[in-house]
Amino acid sequence: MDGMTPRQVGNPKRRPPLEMGQELENKNRMQTLKEKLAGDRFVITAEIAPPVSCAAADLLAKASPLKGLADAVNVTDGAGARAHLGSVAAASILLQNGIEPILQLTCRDRNRIALQCELMGAAALGIRNLLLLKGDDPKQGDQPDAKPVFDYDTAALTKVAVVLRDKSELPTGKKVGGHAEFFIAAADVPTDPKPGWEPKSLKDKVAAGCAFVQTQFSMDAAVVRRYMARLAEHGVTPPFLIGISPLRSAKSARWMREKLFGTIIPDSTVERLEAAADPAAEGKRLCLELMQELATIPGVAGVHIMAPGNEAAIADVIRDAAGIKRAK
């Protein structure tokens, strides 16, 4: 207050208007993933596996490079059937630090009571985006004697989330306080559709309440174009985020094709990586070229970037993708 007269200190004309309540919230509010997908921008989501850690700082070390770049960030739920920091806690930490999360929740480890509790807890924490999954078989992880639960399948869990959101009820009919604003994704595995093929499974997921789609690695734009055209023929048109990866090497590309169900990586991509002097840099270039081509495909709203063991490359790829426009 040094240098100011009492008249100046007390003059309300010198003070900015005080913003309160909804007015302040609206001013500071960021566009949500749901709103972005409803618009015409090319949306980019990314995925991280929470660390094997009890420290929030370790999670943020992985996620913070994506802040302001990725439109939302998936947090996996015990990926690879291995123990990590829990996905609900991880999603909440991201949200508190200005990163919109997509909560992955699997049916593998919890019975229906626990899953209902997790959904209510997620809603109470302000988590909106959900990707509900079956979960990897424990036999594939590092504790193969762990008992899988699978009390619900993904269809049943989706139904519970929809009823909780739309009716504020549990499956028993018991009313639930508060409100869940869930925006639910479906997982999908694009294929090169054969004559007569119909998207029955995906159609059922959309009918159950899934509003957007994230796919397995599908790094052949020609296959994606044919797949999206077939979906359109059957009236299945939710916004799609196509799974892609900044591949590190030909070896990693071959491993993904062999080990990760539904992964599509064309031979031409593997050959370019094989011939490159710097395969990691070539993988980023391939990723960017693929994004540019995918953006021209009707129905493709963006991409979902996954980079197992190479998460540091995701932020670089998103920066390079600035300015890509979605097909009208």
C-alpha positions as CSV (number, residue, x, y, z in Angstrom):
1,M,0.0,0.0,0.0
2,D,3.1,2.2,0.0
3,G,2.6,5.3,-2.2
4,M,-1.2,5.1,-2.3
5,T,-3.4,7.7,-0.6
6,P,-6.4,6.6,1.6
7,R,-8.7,7.9,-1.2
8,Q,-7.0,5.6,-3.8
9,V,-7.1,2.6,-1.5
10,G,-10.8,3.0,-0.8
11,N,-11.8,3.9,-4.4
12,P,-13.8,0.9,-5.8
13,K,-13.3,2.2,-9.3
14,R,-9.7,1.1,-9.1
15,R,-10.5,-2.5,-8.3
16,P,-11.4,-5.1,-10.9
17,P,-14.9,-6.5,-10.6
18,L,-15.1,-9.5,-8.3
19,E,-16.1,-12.7,-10.2
20,M,-17.8,-15.4,-8.2
21,G,-19.5,-18.7,-8.5
22,Q,-20.6,-19.9,-12.0
23,E,-19.2,-16.8,-13.7
24,L,-15.7,-17.6,-12.5
25,E,-16.1,-21.3,-13.3
26,N,-17.2,-20.5,-16.8
27,K,-14.3,-18.1,-17.5
28,N,-11.7,-20.6,-16.3
29,R,-13.3,-23.7,-17.8
30,M,-11.5,-25.8,-20.3
31,Q,-13.3,-27.6,-23.2
32,T,-14.0,-31.2,-22.3
33,L,-13.2,-34.2,-24.4
34,K,-16.9,-34.7,-25.0
35,E,-17.1,-31.1,-26.4
36,K,-14.0,-31.5,-28.5
37,L,-15.3,-34.7,-30.1
38,A,-18.6,-33.0,-30.9
39,G,-16.7,-30.2,-32.7
40,D,-14.6,-30.4,-35.8
41,R,-11.0,-30.5,-34.4
42,F,-8.7,-33.4,-34.8
43,V,-8.6,-34.9,-31.3
44,I,-5.6,-36.6,-29.9
45,T,-5.7,-38.8,-26.8
46,A,-2.7,-40.6,-25.2
47,E,-2.3,-43.5,-22.8
48,I,0.0,-44.1,-19.9
49,A,0.4,-47.0,-17.5
50,P,0.5,-45.7,-13.9
51,P,3.8,-46.5,-12.2
52,V,4.5,-49.2,-9.7
53,S,4.7,-46.5,-7.0
54,C,3.0,-45.0,-4.0
55,A,4.1,-41.5,-5.0
56,A,1.9,-39.2,-7.0
57,A,5.0,-37.4,-8.2
58,D,6.0,-40.6,-10.1
59,L,2.7,-40.6,-12.0
60,L,3.0,-36.9,-12.8
61,A,6.5,-37.3,-14.1
62,K,4.9,-39.6,-16.8
63,A,1.8,-37.5,-17.4
64,S,2.9,-33.9,-17.1
65,P,4.7,-33.8,-20.5
66,L,1.3,-34.4,-22.1
67,K,-0.4,-31.5,-20.3
68,G,-1.7,-29.0,-22.8
69,L,-0.9,-31.4,-25.7
70,A,-3.1,-34.4,-25.4
71,D,-6.8,-33.7,-25.3
72,A,-7.2,-36.4,-22.7
73,V,-5.0,-39.2,-21.2
74,N,-6.0,-42.8,-20.6
75,V,-4.8,-44.4,-17.4
76,T,-4.7,-48.1,-17.6
77,D,-6.0,-50.5,-15.0
78,G,-3.5,-53.2,-14.1
79,A,-2.2,-53.4,-17.7
80,G,-0.5,-56.6,-18.6
81,A,-2.2,-58.2,-15.5
82,R,0.4,-56.6,-13.3
83,A,0.0,-54.4,-10.2
84,H,0.4,-50.6,-10.7
85,L,-0.9,-47.5,-9.0
86,G,-4.7,-47.8,-9.1
87,S,-6.5,-46.3,-12.1
88,V,-9.1,-44.4,-10.1
89,A,-6.5,-42.8,-7.9
90,A,-4.3,-42.1,-11.0
91,A,-7.2,-40.5,-12.9
92,S,-8.1,-38.3,-9.9
93,I,-4.4,-37.1,-9.5
94,L,-4.4,-36.2,-13.2
95,L,-7.6,-34.3,-12.9
96,Q,-6.3,-32.3,-9.9
97,N,-3.3,-31.3,-12.0
98,G,-5.2,-30.0,-15.0
99,I,-5.1,-33.1,-17.2
100,E,-8.4,-34.6,-18.3
101,P,-8.3,-38.4,-17.7
102,I,-10.0,-41.3,-19.3
103,L,-10.4,-43.9,-16.6
104,Q,-9.9,-47.5,-17.7
105,L,-11.7,-49.9,-15.5
106,T,-11.5,-53.7,-16.0
107,C,-13.8,-56.5,-15.0
108,R,-10.9,-58.8,-14.1
109,D,-10.2,-57.9,-10.5
110,R,-13.5,-56.9,-8.9
111,N,-16.9,-58.3,-8.3
112,R,-20.0,-56.3,-9.1
113,I,-20.2,-54.7,-5.7
114,A,-16.6,-53.4,-6.0
115,L,-17.1,-52.2,-9.5
116,Q,-20.3,-50.3,-8.5
117,C,-18.3,-48.7,-5.7
118,E,-15.5,-47.7,-8.1
119,L,-18.0,-46.1,-10.4
120,M,-19.6,-44.1,-7.6
121,G,-16.1,-43.1,-6.4
122,A,-15.0,-42.0,-9.8
123,A,-18.1,-39.8,-10.2
124,A,-17.6,-38.3,-6.7
125,L,-14.0,-37.4,-7.8
126,G,-15.3,-35.6,-10.9
127,I,-14.1,-38.3,-13.4
128,R,-16.3,-38.3,-16.5
129,N,-14.6,-40.3,-19.2
130,L,-14.7,-44.1,-19.0
131,L,-13.3,-47.0,-21.0
132,L,-14.6,-50.2,-19.6
133,L,-12.7,-53.3,-20.5
134,K,-12.5,-57.0,-19.8
135,G,-8.9,-57.0,-18.6
136,D,-5.8,-59.1,-19.4
137,D,-5.7,-62.7,-18.2
138,P,-3.7,-63.0,-15.0
139,K,-1.8,-65.9,-16.5
140,Q,-0.2,-63.4,-18.8
141,G,1.2,-61.3,-15.8
142,D,3.8,-61.7,-13.2
143,Q,1.4,-63.3,-10.6
144,P,-0.2,-66.1,-12.7
145,D,-1.8,-67.6,-9.6
146,A,-4.0,-64.5,-9.1
147,K,-7.7,-65.4,-9.3
148,P,-9.7,-63.6,-12.1
149,V,-13.2,-62.4,-11.1
150,F,-15.1,-61.5,-14.2
151,D,-18.3,-61.2,-12.3
152,Y,-19.4,-58.7,-14.9
153,D,-18.5,-58.6,-18.6
154,T,-18.0,-55.2,-20.3
155,A,-21.6,-55.1,-21.6
156,A,-23.0,-55.6,-18.1
157,L,-20.6,-53.0,-16.6
158,T,-21.5,-50.5,-19.3
159,K,-25.2,-51.0,-18.5
160,V,-24.4,-50.3,-14.8
161,A,-22.5,-47.1,-15.7
162,V,-25.3,-45.9,-18.0
163,V,-28.1,-46.5,-15.4
164,L,-26.0,-44.8,-12.7
165,R,-25.6,-41.8,-15.0
166,D,-29.1,-41.6,-16.4
167,K,-31.3,-42.8,-13.5
168,S,-29.0,-42.3,-10.5
169,E,-29.7,-45.9,-9.6
170,L,-27.8,-49.1,-8.7
171,P,-28.8,-52.4,-10.4
172,T,-30.8,-53.2,-7.2
173,G,-33.0,-50.1,-7.9
174,K,-31.5,-48.3,-4.9
175,K,-31.2,-44.6,-5.5
176,V,-27.8,-43.0,-5.6
177,G,-27.1,-39.5,-4.4
178,G,-25.2,-36.9,-6.5
179,H,-24.8,-37.2,-10.2
180,A,-22.5,-39.2,-12.5
181,E,-21.6,-37.4,-15.7
182,F,-20.1,-40.4,-17.5
183,F,-18.9,-40.2,-21.1
184,I,-18.4,-43.8,-22.0
185,A,-16.0,-45.2,-24.7
186,A,-16.1,-48.5,-26.5
187,A,-13.0,-50.4,-27.3
188,D,-12.8,-51.7,-30.9
189,V,-10.5,-53.7,-33.1
190,P,-10.8,-52.6,-36.7
191,T,-10.6,-55.2,-39.4
192,D,-10.5,-55.3,-43.2
193,P,-14.2,-56.1,-43.7
194,K,-15.1,-59.1,-45.8
195,P,-18.2,-59.2,-48.0
196,G,-21.2,-59.6,-45.7
197,W,-19.4,-58.5,-42.5
198,E,-21.5,-56.5,-40.1
199,P,-20.4,-54.6,-37.0
200,K,-22.8,-56.4,-34.6
201,S,-20.6,-56.1,-31.5
202,L,-19.9,-52.4,-31.9
203,K,-23.5,-51.7,-32.8
204,D,-24.5,-53.4,-29.5
205,K,-21.9,-51.3,-27.6
206,V,-23.2,-48.0,-29.1
207,A,-26.8,-49.1,-28.4
208,A,-25.8,-49.8,-24.7
209,G,-24.6,-46.2,-24.3
210,C,-21.0,-46.0,-25.6
211,A,-20.6,-42.5,-27.2
212,F,-17.1,-42.7,-28.7
213,V,-14.6,-45.4,-29.7
214,Q,-10.9,-46.0,-29.0
215,T,-9.3,-48.7,-31.1
216,Q,-6.4,-51.2,-30.9
217,F,-3.3,-50.3,-33.0
218,S,-4.6,-49.9,-36.6
219,M,-1.7,-48.4,-38.6
220,D,-2.9,-49.1,-42.1
221,A,-5.0,-46.1,-43.3
222,A,-6.4,-48.1,-46.2
223,V,-7.8,-50.7,-43.9
224,V,-9.2,-48.0,-41.6
225,R,-10.9,-46.3,-44.6
226,R,-12.6,-49.5,-45.7
227,Y,-13.6,-50.3,-42.2
228,M,-15.1,-46.8,-41.5
229,A,-17.0,-47.0,-44.8
230,R,-18.6,-50.3,-43.8
231,L,-19.6,-48.9,-40.4
232,A,-21.2,-45.9,-42.1
233,E,-23.2,-48.3,-44.4
234,H,-24.7,-49.8,-41.2
235,G,-25.3,-46.5,-39.5
236,V,-22.6,-47.0,-36.8
237,T,-21.1,-43.5,-36.7
238,P,-19.7,-42.6,-33.2
239,P,-16.5,-40.6,-33.3
240,F,-13.5,-42.8,-33.7
241,L,-10.0,-42.4,-32.2
242,I,-7.7,-44.7,-34.1
243,G,-5.0,-46.4,-32.1
244,I,-1.5,-45.7,-33.4
245,S,2.1,-45.8,-32.0
246,P,5.4,-44.0,-32.6
247,L,7.2,-47.3,-33.3
248,R,10.8,-47.6,-32.1
249,S,12.1,-50.3,-34.4
250,A,11.1,-53.0,-36.8
251,K,11.6,-55.5,-34.0
252,S,9.1,-53.8,-31.7
253,A,6.6,-53.6,-34.7
254,R,6.9,-57.3,-35.3
255,W,6.5,-58.0,-31.5
256,M,3.3,-56.0,-31.4
257,R,1.9,-57.8,-34.4
258,E,2.6,-61.1,-32.9
259,K,1.7,-60.5,-29.3
260,L,-1.0,-57.8,-29.2
261,F,-4.4,-59.1,-30.5
262,G,-5.8,-57.2,-33.4
263,T,-2.8,-55.1,-34.1
264,I,-2.5,-54.0,-37.7
265,I,1.0,-52.8,-38.9
266,P,1.6,-53.2,-42.6
267,D,4.8,-54.8,-44.0
268,S,5.7,-51.5,-45.7
269,T,5.9,-49.8,-42.2
270,V,8.2,-52.6,-40.9
271,E,10.4,-52.3,-44.0
272,R,10.8,-48.6,-43.6
273,L,11.8,-49.0,-40.0
274,E,14.2,-51.8,-41.0
275,A,15.9,-49.6,-43.6
276,A,16.1,-46.4,-41.4
277,A,19.4,-45.2,-40.0
278,D,17.4,-43.9,-37.0
279,P,14.4,-46.2,-36.6
280,A,13.0,-44.2,-33.6
281,A,12.9,-41.0,-35.6
282,E,11.5,-42.8,-38.6
283,G,8.8,-44.2,-36.3
284,K,7.8,-40.7,-35.4
285,R,7.7,-39.7,-39.0
286,L,5.5,-42.7,-39.9
287,C,3.2,-41.8,-37.0
288,L,2.8,-38.2,-38.3
289,E,2.2,-39.3,-41.9
290,L,-0.4,-41.8,-40.7
291,M,-2.2,-39.1,-38.6
292,Q,-2.4,-36.8,-41.7
293,E,-3.9,-39.6,-43.7
294,L,-6.3,-40.8,-41.0
295,A,-7.6,-37.2,-40.7
296,T,-9.0,-37.4,-44.3
297,I,-11.2,-40.4,-43.5
298,P,-14.9,-39.6,-42.7
299,G,-15.8,-40.8,-39.2
300,V,-12.3,-40.6,-37.8
301,A,-12.3,-37.9,-35.2
302,G,-8.7,-38.3,-34.2
303,V,-6.1,-40.7,-32.8
304,H,-5.3,-42.5,-29.6
305,I,-1.5,-42.7,-29.2
306,M,-0.1,-45.6,-27.2
307,A,3.6,-46.3,-26.8
308,P,4.3,-49.1,-24.5
309,G,7.9,-48.6,-23.1
310,N,8.2,-45.5,-25.2
311,E,5.8,-43.0,-23.6
312,A,8.4,-40.2,-23.8
313,A,7.9,-40.1,-27.6
314,I,4.2,-39.3,-27.4
315,A,4.5,-35.6,-26.6
316,D,6.9,-35.1,-29.5
317,V,4.5,-36.7,-31.9
318,I,1.6,-34.6,-30.7
319,R,3.6,-31.4,-31.1
320,D,4.5,-32.4,-34.6
321,A,0.8,-33.0,-35.3
322,A,-0.3,-29.4,-34.6
323,G,-2.6,-28.0,-37.3
324,I,-4.0,-31.3,-38.6
325,K,-7.6,-30.8,-39.6
326,R,-10.4,-33.4,-39.4
327,A,-12.3,-34.4,-42.5
328,K,-15.6,-32.6,-42.9
